[in-house]
Amino acid sequence: MKSSRFRTREVNVGTTGIGGENPVRLQSMTSTQTSDVESTIKQIVRIVKAGGELVRLTTPTVKDAALLRTFRSRLRELGLSVPLIADVHFSAKVAEVAARYAGKVRINPGNYAETTRYDRELTGQEYAQVIAGIRERLRPLVEICKQHHTAIRIGSNHGSLSPRIIHRYGNTAEGMVEAAMEFLRIFAELDFHDIIISMKASNVKIMVDANRRLVARMLEEKMNYPIHLGVTEAGDGEDGRIKSAAGSGILLVDNIGDTLRVSLTEEPENEIPVARSIRDIAQGLKNTYPLAYHKRYFPREGKGLENNTVSVIVSPENLVEKADFTVEHNRFVSRRNQKGYDFSMAGEAPLKAEEVLVFDLDKGNVLGEYYQEILAQRVSRPEAKIVLRTRTTELIEASIKTAYFLVDGLVDGLWMEDESLAFSILQATGERISKTEYIACPSCGRTLFNIQQVLQKIKRETAQFKGLKIGVMGCIVNGPGEMADADYGYVGAGPGKVHLYKGQKLIKKNIDERDAIQELLNLINLK
């Protein structure tokens, strides 16, 4: 059975084709001040040497946008033709200047074209008037993009939706999709089609759901624009890599996605090898069933082998300390109460009523076929217990293979060689929380402090707060909104100044950076 791939149109960014028959393109974003030309050039060169095919720069001001011309010229002198992408928030004027020199301009529907902040849901007539106003504000940008052959990315982010969208749809995957579809319809009316779309969230399930919904909506409206993938504010180290693989990797297995950025709170060139690994491993994991591009989440009671949570299983020789079950012959034995569960390997023996069925993900790369079998069990025998087994300890591969089923709520247990990796994957997919979670942006030219160092300090000081989500954000543009899931937030407010949030509420303003981490700890301890 052939896979049902979402075939997108080709859009050129400079001389680089995205979508169509092109490979999935890899990209990153500079973290330097854009006005620091020399440092930014050096960083772009490092990204390209690592294999980056596109590079994004923040352009908060008209002056920064105009510098794109200088960057383009300097890179050509170095023999580099890498397309540059302007990252724009709020200002139409900045976008219109950037569009003259960039290969692509990224705009966010949540903060680009709307100036009025509504405190209620609008009537149908009012809604139509707002859309008409957005169309007129976008028209000059479209004309410039047509003249200079510049593409536009519609970047819809969870947490930075407009109040108008939130009043109607909530801060949801559906709202993210509708925000992008409004702009797509406007661009279609203006006869502009050099468009790429992204649905980004720090929450893996929301990111996956939004992208699947986006494809379904585009198919309904006979659109096929290329899709940019990424889990935003993924953090650093192992956790950032697992989150990125769990989100972008499973969508690539679904044959969704034409370009990929991994957002790590590290040097930007570090993102490229991770993105390449996600792309290559995902494309080797075959999807052999026709896809339904919609939400496929199956919540249920009684998840897991015990305690209503997905269980972690290891062989006795791999046990460290936290796993729930060990393996004795053909039984999983609870470390809590010594209760045992017989299991059978899928495809090897009939499933008895009291048994657990284990799917060995290392037997071939046919995740789609396993998905169909597991889903059939869920429908015909909802009490059946499903365990995934993989012997791989390679972080990206293990994350994609298991997350493909975890994000849809189909799994009761993970049987792995590395129990720490199993717990980290469950945390990344939101299926089981076992430690503090950090939502951290990768930094860019808007960040006015060393976010890599600050994140490490915050991690050391807050690792004991199991279950808390802490946002560490470089600026107020990405801060309050895009850490929407965080319990507490540390957000750059200006040179040497930090805002602290509890949920979405600003608690303390303009704290001296030297005191901010201690103030964050004080705030958490007051809870």
DRENNU-33275 format. One record per residue (C-alpha): residue number from 1; residue in three letters; x, y, z. Coordinates in pm, whole numbers. Example, Ala and Ser with C-alpha at 12.3 -4.5 7.8 and 13.67 -1.06 7.14 Angstrom:
// residues 2
nr  rest  c1  c2  c3
1  ALA  1230  -450  780 $
2  SER  1367  -106  714 $
//
This chain:
// residues 527
nr  rest  c1  c2  c3
1  MET  0  0  0 $
2  LYS  148  336  -97 $
3  SER  169  614  157 $
4  SER  -67  904  105 $
5  ARG  174  1195  101 $
6  PHE  71  1556  132 $
7  ARG  224  1697  -186 $
8  THR  297  2065  -163 $
9  ARG  371  2323  -430 $
10  GLU  727  2445  -475 $
11  VAL  815  2786  -335 $
12  ASN  1155  2941  -406 $
13  VAL  1340  3122  -130 $
14  GLY  1622  3285  -320 $
15  THR  1755  3001  -532 $
16  THR  1649  2732  -284 $
17  GLY  1331  2541  -360 $
18  ILE  1106  2436  -73 $
19  GLY  825  2186  -117 $
20  GLY  739  1993  -429 $
21  GLU  1003  1734  -509 $
22  ASN  1275  1909  -307 $
23  PRO  1430  1745  -3 $
24  VAL  1332  1864  342 $
25  ARG  1544  2175  387 $
26  LEU  1738  2242  709 $
27  GLN  1765  2587  862 $
28  SER  1867  2778  1172 $
29  MET  1857  3132  1313 $
30  THR  2134  3363  1428 $
31  SER  2148  3456  1798 $
32  THR  2371  3762  1760 $
33  GLN  2258  4123  1756 $
34  THR  2173  4181  1390 $
35  SER  2340  4523  1412 $
36  ASP  2669  4347  1496 $
37  VAL  2747  4268  1133 $
38  GLU  3081  4093  1186 $
39  SER  2958  3857  1459 $
40  THR  2643  3781  1262 $
41  ILE  2839  3703  944 $
42  LYS  3063  3462  1136 $
43  GLN  2760  3289  1281 $
44  ILE  2592  3259  940 $
45  VAL  2910  3102  801 $
46  ARG  2916  2848  1084 $
47  ILE  2552  2757  1022 $
48  VAL  2618  2708  650 $
49  LYS  2929  2498  717 $
50  ALA  2721  2277  945 $
51  GLY  2478  2218  655 $
52  GLY  2220  2492  702 $
53  GLU  2041  2571  376 $
54  LEU  1858  2884  497 $
55  VAL  1939  3129  776 $
56  ARG  1695  3352  964 $
57  LEU  1786  3681  1132 $
58  THR  1574  3893  1361 $
59  THR  1488  4237  1222 $
60  PRO  1324  4434  1504 $
61  THR  1388  4772  1340 $
62  VAL  1393  4923  992 $
63  LYS  1768  4969  1031 $
64  ASP  1812  4596  1099 $
65  ALA  1595  4512  799 $
66  ALA  1802  4736  572 $
67  LEU  2120  4556  689 $
68  LEU  1999  4246  504 $
69  ARG  2135  4408  189 $
70  THR  2478  4431  350 $
71  PHE  2464  4072  470 $
72  ARG  2364  3948  127 $
73  SER  2653  4137  -36 $
74  ARG  2910  4023  220 $
75  LEU  2805  3660  191 $
76  ARG  2835  3672  -187 $
77  GLU  3191  3801  -144 $
78  LEU  3255  3487  60 $
79  GLY  3107  3270  -214 $
80  LEU  2789  3193  -18 $
81  SER  2443  3222  -168 $
82  VAL  2246  3100  134 $
83  PRO  1900  3262  141 $
84  LEU  1837  3499  431 $
85  ILE  1504  3515  612 $
86  ALA  1383  3821  802 $
87  ASP  1201  3755  1130 $
88  VAL  945  4032  1175 $
89  HIS  710  4110  1463 $
90  PHE  453  4389  1484 $
91  SER  590  4633  1224 $
92  ALA  460  4633  867 $
93  LYS  722  4892  776 $
94  VAL  1004  4662  887 $
95  ALA  856  4378  680 $
96  GLU  827  4598  374 $
97  VAL  1193  4704  396 $
98  ALA  1312  4349  466 $
99  ALA  1116  4213  169 $
100  ARG  1342  4409  -67 $
101  TYR  1653  4220  41 $
102  ALA  1551  3891  207 $
103  GLY  1463  3567  36 $
104  LYS  1171  3527  275 $
105  VAL  995  3735  540 $
106  ARG  839  3566  841 $
107  ILE  533  3734  988 $
108  ASN  312  3624  1277 $
109  PRO  -65  3669  1226 $
110  GLY  -101  3713  1602 $
111  ASN  92  4037  1622 $
112  TYR  152  4170  1270 $
113  ALA  -160  4322  1119 $
114  GLU  -402  4384  1405 $
115  THR  -377  4699  1613 $
116  THR  -705  4685  1808 $
117  ARG  -724  4462  2115 $
118  TYR  -1079  4327  2148 $
119  ASP  -1216  4215  2483 $
120  ARG  -1507  4019  2337 $
121  GLU  -1596  3796  2046 $
122  LEU  -1688  4001  1740 $
123  THR  -2008  3979  1540 $
124  GLY  -1990  3840  1188 $
125  GLN  -1997  4187  1036 $
126  GLU  -1727  4317  1270 $
127  TYR  -1512  4012  1193 $
128  ALA  -1542  4074  820 $
129  GLN  -1441  4438  868 $
130  VAL  -1129  4331  1059 $
131  ILE  -1032  4090  780 $
132  ALA  -1079  4367  524 $
133  GLY  -848  4591  727 $
134  ILE  -583  4319  749 $
135  ARG  -603  4275  372 $
136  GLU  -528  4640  314 $
137  ARG  -236  4636  556 $
138  LEU  -91  4330  383 $
139  ARG  -134  4465  30 $
140  PRO  185  4684  24 $
141  LEU  396  4393  153 $
142  VAL  255  4163  -113 $
143  GLU  332  4409  -391 $
144  ILE  693  4442  -274 $
145  CYS  729  4064  -244 $
146  LYS  595  4017  -597 $
147  GLN  838  4276  -732 $
148  HIS  1142  4126  -556 $
149  HIS  1039  3757  -576 $
150  THR  1033  3732  -197 $
151  ALA  846  3454  -18 $
152  ILE  644  3496  302 $
153  ARG  621  3256  594 $
154  ILE  298  3275  790 $
155  GLY  422  3178  1136 $
156  SER  130  3091  1363 $
157  ASN  247  3024  1718 $
158  HIS  62  2880  2014 $
159  GLY  50  3149  2280 $
160  SER  83  3446  2046 $
161  LEU  -257  3437  1880 $
162  SER  -450  3762  1853 $
163  PRO  -717  3834  2118 $
164  ARG  -975  3823  1838 $
165  ILE  -879  3464  1751 $
166  ILE  -857  3361  2116 $
167  HIS  -1207  3494  2192 $
168  ARG  -1349  3276  1914 $
169  TYR  -1127  2965  1921 $
170  GLY  -929  2980  2245 $
171  ASN  -554  2940  2264 $
172  THR  -583  2614  2072 $
173  ALA  -448  2425  1773 $
174  GLU  -773  2512  1595 $
175  GLY  -710  2881  1661 $
176  MET  -355  2854  1526 $
177  VAL  -483  2702  1205 $
178  GLU  -762  2955  1160 $
179  ALA  -518  3244  1208 $
180  ALA  -304  3109  926 $
181  MET  -599  3028  702 $
182  GLU  -725  3386  725 $
183  PHE  -392  3507  587 $
184  LEU  -386  3236  320 $
185  ARG  -728  3342  194 $
186  ILE  -621  3706  188 $
187  PHE  -304  3622  -4 $
188  ALA  -511  3418  -251 $
189  GLU  -737  3722  -308 $
190  LEU  -422  3928  -372 $
191  ASP  -295  3658  -614 $
192  PHE  17  3587  -408 $
193  HIS  126  3226  -361 $
194  ASP  494  3225  -262 $
195  ILE  396  3120  89 $
196  ILE  525  2880  351 $
197  ILE  332  2809  671 $
198  SER  432  2704  1020 $
199  MET  237  2587  1326 $
200  LYS  470  2603  1625 $
201  ALA  424  2529  1993 $
202  SER  643  2423  2283 $
203  ASN  381  2160  2364 $
204  VAL  446  1861  2135 $
205  LYS  85  1741  2122 $
206  ILE  -45  2086  2029 $
207  MET  225  2128  1763 $
208  VAL  145  1790  1605 $
209  ASP  -231  1846  1626 $
210  ALA  -205  2192  1469 $
211  ASN  -1  2070  1173 $
212  ARG  -235  1779  1105 $
213  ARG  -534  2014  1125 $
214  LEU  -358  2259  892 $
215  VAL  -313  1996  623 $
216  ALA  -676  1887  658 $
217  ARG  -795  2247  619 $
218  MET  -572  2315  320 $
219  LEU  -699  2001  149 $
220  GLU  -1058  2113  213 $
221  GLU  -984  2451  54 $
222  LYS  -769  2308  -226 $
223  MET  -443  2458  -101 $
224  ASN  -103  2289  -80 $
225  TYR  153  2534  55 $
226  PRO  483  2404  198 $
227  ILE  506  2356  573 $
228  HIS  788  2464  804 $
229  LEU  825  2233  1105 $
230  GLY  957  2308  1451 $
231  VAL  887  2268  1821 $
232  THR  947  2617  1950 $
233  GLU  1131  2690  2274 $
234  ALA  1242  2324  2296 $
235  GLY  1525  2402  2540 $
236  ASP  1871  2247  2534 $
237  GLY  2059  1921  2568 $
238  GLU  1883  1587  2564 $
239  ASP  1540  1728  2649 $
240  GLY  1548  1978  2361 $
241  ARG  1647  1708  2116 $
242  ILE  1381  1465  2237 $
243  LYS  1106  1729  2215 $
244  SER  1212  1827  1864 $
245  ALA  1229  1467  1747 $
246  ALA  894  1384  1905 $
247  GLY  718  1674  1731 $
248  SER  885  1723  1395 $
249  GLY  994  1362  1355 $
250  ILE  651  1205  1372 $
251  LEU  509  1463  1130 $
252  LEU  786  1376  884 $
253  VAL  689  1010  925 $
254  ASP  338  1126  836 $
255  ASN  491  1286  524 $
256  ILE  411  1634  653 $
257  GLY  684  1898  637 $
258  ASP  910  2060  377 $
259  THR  1163  2251  587 $
260  LEU  1279  2204  945 $
261  ARG  1430  2413  1222 $
262  VAL  1528  2269  1560 $
263  SER  1509  2543  1827 $
264  LEU  1779  2470  2083 $
265  THR  1908  2703  2353 $
266  GLU  2259  2644  2224 $
267  GLU  2484  2780  1951 $
268  PRO  2273  2784  1631 $
269  GLU  2510  2564  1431 $
270  ASN  2437  2286  1683 $
271  GLU  2080  2275  1553 $
272  ILE  2170  2155  1204 $
273  PRO  2310  1806  1285 $
274  VAL  2006  1742  1508 $
275  ALA  1768  1851  1233 $
276  ARG  1951  1632  981 $
277  SER  1926  1331  1210 $
278  ILE  1552  1387  1268 $
279  ARG  1492  1421  894 $
280  ASP  1695  1118  792 $
281  ILE  1565  883  1061 $
282  ALA  1203  988  1012 $
283  GLN  1223  937  637 $
284  GLY  1352  583  696 $
285  LEU  1054  491  913 $
286  LYS  795  391  657 $
287  ASN  438  508  672 $
288  THR  240  262  465 $
289  TYR  -122  347  530 $
290  PRO  -339  627  391 $
291  LEU  -327  920  628 $
292  ALA  -620  1104  776 $
293  TYR  -496  1455  839 $
294  HIS  -683  1541  1156 $
295  LYS  -651  1509  1529 $
296  ARG  -596  1146  1624 $
297  TYR  -590  1159  2001 $
298  PHE  -760  881  2198 $
299  PRO  -789  975  2566 $
300  ARG  -904  699  2797 $
301  GLU  -926  593  3159 $
302  GLY  -705  325  3304 $
303  LYS  -394  410  3103 $
304  GLY  -79  213  3186 $
305  LEU  -30  -119  3359 $
306  GLU  -91  46  3696 $
307  ASN  -144  389  3855 $
308  ASN  -321  527  3542 $
309  THR  6  644  3389 $
310  VAL  221  505  3109 $
311  SER  455  247  3265 $
312  VAL  831  220  3216 $
313  ILE  964  -134  3182 $
314  VAL  1328  -249  3176 $
315  SER  1509  -579  3184 $
316  PRO  1663  -653  3527 $
317  GLU  2017  -591  3402 $
318  ASN  1920  -240  3288 $
319  LEU  1735  -135  3602 $
320  VAL  1870  181  3760 $
321  GLU  1607  301  4008 $
322  LYS  1289  452  3863 $
323  ALA  1135  192  3630 $
324  ASP  792  55  3724 $
325  PHE  835  -301  3596 $
326  THR  1108  -553  3526 $
327  VAL  1086  -853  3295 $
328  GLU  1082  -1214  3415 $
329  HIS  1037  -1465  3133 $
330  ASN  705  -1369  2970 $
331  ARG  583  -1155  3255 $
332  PHE  613  -791  3356 $
333  VAL  657  -778  3732 $
334  SER  567  -463  3927 $
335  ARG  841  -323  4147 $
336  ARG  571  -164  4363 $
337  ASN  365  -468  4461 $
338  GLN  518  -765  4273 $
339  LYS  199  -809  4071 $
340  GLY  268  -975  3737 $
341  TYR  125  -935  3385 $
342  ASP  170  -1200  3118 $
343  PHE  261  -1063  2777 $
344  SER  276  -1182  2417 $
345  MET  475  -1039  2129 $
346  ALA  251  -900  1854 $
347  GLY  236  -1136  1559 $
348  GLU  382  -1432  1746 $
349  ALA  87  -1569  1943 $
350  PRO  -285  -1509  1995 $
351  LEU  -360  -1248  2260 $
352  LYS  -527  -1395  2565 $
353  ALA  -773  -1192  2764 $
354  GLU  -536  -1133  3057 $
355  GLU  -223  -1066  2855 $
356  VAL  -39  -754  2747 $
357  LEU  51  -721  2379 $
358  VAL  405  -600  2300 $
359  PHE  491  -437  1968 $
360  ASP  861  -464  1883 $
361  LEU  940  -138  1701 $
362  ASP  1280  -269  1592 $
363  LYS  1125  -531  1360 $
364  GLY  1119  -334  1039 $
365  ASN  1035  31  995 $
366  VAL  663  2  936 $
367  LEU  525  236  1202 $
368  GLY  208  289  1000 $
369  GLU  121  -80  997 $
370  TYR  178  -106  1372 $
371  TYR  -35  204  1420 $
372  GLN  -325  38  1238 $
373  GLU  -290  -280  1443 $
374  ILE  -274  -93  1774 $
375  LEU  -569  124  1679 $
376  ALA  -769  -187  1589 $
377  GLN  -696  -329  1936 $
378  ARG  -804  -2  2096 $
379  VAL  -1133  -8  1909 $
380  SER  -1218  -378  1947 $
381  ARG  -1074  -433  2295 $
382  PRO  -1044  -98  2477 $
383  GLU  -918  -274  2793 $
384  ALA  -622  -424  2608 $
385  LYS  -279  -315  2729 $
386  ILE  -29  -208  2464 $
387  VAL  346  -193  2529 $
388  LEU  607  -62  2285 $
389  ARG  952  -217  2284 $
390  THR  1269  -75  2134 $
391  ARG  1627  -173  2211 $
392  THR  1777  135  2052 $
393  THR  1937  384  2286 $
394  GLU  1992  633  2003 $
395  LEU  1801  933  2129 $
396  ILE  1645  1063  1806 $
397  GLU  1541  723  1674 $
398  ALA  1391  609  2003 $
399  SER  1204  938  2042 $
400  ILE  1044  929  1697 $
401  LYS  952  561  1711 $
402  THR  778  580  2046 $
403  ALA  633  933  2024 $
404  TYR  453  833  1703 $
405  PHE  212  635  1923 $
406  LEU  243  825  2251 $
407  VAL  114  1158  2120 $
408  ASP  -214  991  2025 $
409  GLY  -262  828  2365 $
410  LEU  -238  471  2235 $
411  VAL  27  330  2469 $
412  ASP  30  176  2818 $
413  GLY  399  104  2854 $
414  LEU  750  158  2718 $
415  TRP  998  -131  2735 $
416  MET  1341  18  2674 $
417  GLU  1706  -42  2751 $
418  ASP  1750  307  2896 $
419  GLU  1492  392  3164 $
420  SER  1606  756  3183 $
421  LEU  1545  799  2812 $
422  ALA  1200  640  2849 $
423  PHE  1100  887  3121 $
424  SER  1234  1179  2915 $
425  ILE  1030  1075  2610 $
426  LEU  716  1044  2822 $
427  GLN  779  1390  2963 $
428  ALA  837  1541  2617 $
429  THR  509  1398  2488 $
430  GLY  315  1504  2796 $
431  GLU  227  1146  2887 $
432  ARG  406  1139  3222 $
433  ILE  575  1413  3421 $
434  SER  875  1301  3628 $
435  LYS  1093  1612  3651 $
436  THR  1096  1988  3607 $
437  GLU  1029  2100  3249 $
438  TYR  1190  2401  3087 $
439  ILE  1047  2602  2798 $
440  ALA  1344  2801  2669 $
441  CYS  1386  3000  2351 $
442  PRO  1702  2955  2143 $
443  SER  1794  3324  2163 $
444  CYS  1818  3577  1882 $
445  GLY  1914  3938  1831 $
446  ARG  1627  4050  2055 $
447  THR  1777  3870  2357 $
448  LEU  1970  4105  2584 $
449  PHE  2126  3851  2822 $
450  ASN  2319  3524  2790 $
451  ILE  2023  3289  2784 $
452  GLN  2237  2975  2764 $
453  GLN  2413  3056  3091 $
454  VAL  2094  3172  3262 $
455  LEU  1909  2855  3162 $
456  GLN  2180  2638  3314 $
457  LYS  2172  2838  3639 $
458  ILE  1793  2813  3659 $
459  LYS  1808  2439  3592 $
460  ARG  2056  2390  3877 $
461  GLU  1840  2589  4117 $
462  THR  1499  2446  4024 $
463  ALA  1560  2080  3939 $
464  GLN  1382  1976  4261 $
465  PHE  1045  2114  4151 $
466  LYS  905  1802  3986 $
467  GLY  612  1876  3759 $
468  LEU  667  2250  3727 $
469  LYS  710  2410  3386 $
470  ILE  945  2708  3387 $
471  GLY  978  2938  3088 $
472  VAL  1311  3109  3021 $
473  MET  1255  3360  2742 $
474  GLY  1484  3615  2587 $
475  CYS  1239  3898  2528 $
476  ILE  881  4012  2570 $
477  VAL  803  3936  2203 $
478  ASN  826  3559  2260 $
479  GLY  791  3568  2636 $
480  PRO  445  3581  2792 $
481  GLY  259  3430  2498 $
482  GLU  481  3153  2373 $
483  MET  550  3015  2720 $
484  ALA  174  2970  2747 $
485  ASP  205  2632  2921 $
486  ALA  459  2749  3180 $
487  ASP  379  2776  3550 $
488  TYR  649  3041  3598 $
489  GLY  837  3259  3356 $
490  TYR  1171  3443  3348 $
491  VAL  1154  3694  3062 $
492  GLY  1408  3947  2939 $
493  ALA  1258  4296  2965 $
494  GLY  1552  4513  2858 $
495  PRO  1925  4554  2918 $
496  GLY  1993  4396  3258 $
497  LYS  1622  4375  3345 $
498  VAL  1389  4078  3386 $
499  HIS  1013  4032  3424 $
500  LEU  883  3739  3632 $
501  TYR  551  3569  3557 $
502  LYS  324  3327  3735 $
503  GLY  132  3163  3457 $
504  GLN  36  3445  3224 $
505  LYS  29  3705  3503 $
506  LEU  316  3951  3534 $
507  ILE  418  3945  3902 $
508  LYS  742  4143  3917 $
509  LYS  871  4397  3665 $
510  ASN  1218  4516  3571 $
511  ILE  1410  4315  3830 $
512  ASP  1786  4355  3819 $
513  GLU  1925  4054  3632 $
514  ARG  2166  3986  3921 $
515  ASP  1870  3929  4156 $
516  ALA  1625  3769  3915 $
517  ILE  1697  3399  3974 $
518  GLN  1666  3436  4350 $
519  GLU  1344  3632  4303 $
520  LEU  1216  3351  4080 $
521  LEU  1293  3098  4353 $
522  ASN  1117  3316  4609 $
523  LEU  811  3331  4384 $
524  ILE  804  2953  4335 $
525  ASN  843  2888  4708 $
526  LEU  546  3113  4781 $
527  LYS  313  2891  4581 $
//
